[in-house]
Amino acid sequence: MDYSRLFFCGISKIDDETKTLLAQNNLGGVILYPSISKNYPELIDFFDFVNKKSKKLLISSDHEGGQLETIPFVPPFPGNMALGRTKEIYAREYAKMSARIMRTLGYNTIFAPVMDLYTPKSSAVMGFRTFSSDPNEIIRYSSSFLDGYKSENMLACAKHFPGHGKAFSDSHETVVKVDTPIDVLEREDFLPFEAAVKSGIELIMTSHVIYSAVDELPATLSKKILTSILRDRFGYEGVILSDAMEMKAISSNFSVEEIVEKFFNAGGDMILLSEGTKNFNVFYEVLEKLVKEGRISEGELRKSVEKVEHLINKYFSPQNIGFVKEVADEAMEIEINSLSKRGKVVFLMPFPRQLSQADVLTEHFEIIEKEAKRMLNAKVIKYSSEDPKPISFEDDALIVDMVVDAFRNEKLIEFHKSLPQNTLYVISHDPYDKEFFKEKNYVVTYSTTPVSMGMVFKLIQEIPTRG
């Protein structure tokens, strides 16, 4: 049996290792961290890859609004605590707006809302992510959030069950223990989650906090909390997702084998790994081993897989931004006759400057430089558009030359044409520049955007098969 659906993996970059993880495994979900969400060439690359590989999975973000904002396309928000002092309709409208934007990009899951109570000594990890100190107020505002997400068909995730607000330390960094009596927990911390279950919540994330009145194990690993309370008492039938298992409250105190065995036997369904490419295989192999040894029920895991599949089929849709790369790809004019990919790549680009008041080329050039290094591992050399100087190159280098309005400067034309034979000229800003390079290897992009340049870099990666 394939258990890949029982893993939700964090992704911080789109590289060959990440693409291998996605291509070779039927993951239940991925969470895209800010390093990808804020680098739109990588974001587009991810969704393009998912679409072309026909991968159906949950695609999430931690974009709660306020203290934790990870997607720059969603307008900034004051956050939950400020919201809790206003009208609950704002919660619905913010959730609806942010979900609509995220769905347009390709996300279908959001790790929100936060349903933890605020206390005067809450750890900094809570901050102003919480709505209120009053559980009834949390129910009001989180219900409005859930209505907003539901209206846009966004899968919401209530967190962090059974409540992190009374924890004075951060479970990312250390063991956290709450000694509050059970009757207080029941009428305060537990209450918002119980209300969420009654309203039909389908995904709940656990906390790694120890609640000594219930169990000496962290909630994530506690059958008394996940099964006896959440499943049996509250009647929750949805998916239970762990918080990231690499957090020190768990990883510093339990082996991988103990984590996997205790979590699934406690009633959990999906393991969240913040470092997916690094840790997925380790956890998966341990899970297979424990099933073979009869220490975890294959029948129960099968039920978990079915629940995850249900969510994927309900919330995944082919909405995507893959067409952006298709536009860049179809627009390219390619004339490559005698070009060989060699061990080293040198990327030539002009020093960043704004060509007119109607462009953001300086910002684009900064991103393009990063992408050349990321995708090609290229050495980047910048030249002056006004007075370019001769450059010497190693014999085994492939030169990728970004040409921007060469026609404006005779010196610039001479500079470009003097480059070694193993040069690919990328005519980016003015397509008529190609007239100077008719006998050369060139690509016309009709664009200087990072997306279009990214397609050129991808073409270079494929030179052995396309060149």
Beta strands, then each sheet from edge to edge (+ up, - down):
strand 1: 7-11
strand 2: 29-32
strand 3: 58-61
strand 4: 109-110
strand 5: 155-156
strand 6: 158-161
strand 7: 177-178
strand 8: 203-206
strand 9: 210-211
strand 10: 239-241
strand 11: 271-273
strand 12: 333-335
strand 13: 344-350
strand 14: 379-383
strand 15: 397-403
strand 16: 423-427
strand 17: 441-444
sheet 1: 5+ 4+ 3+ 2+ 1+ 11+
sheet 2: 6+ 8+ 10+
sheet 3: 7+ 9+
sheet 4: 12+ 17- 16- 15- 13- 14-
end
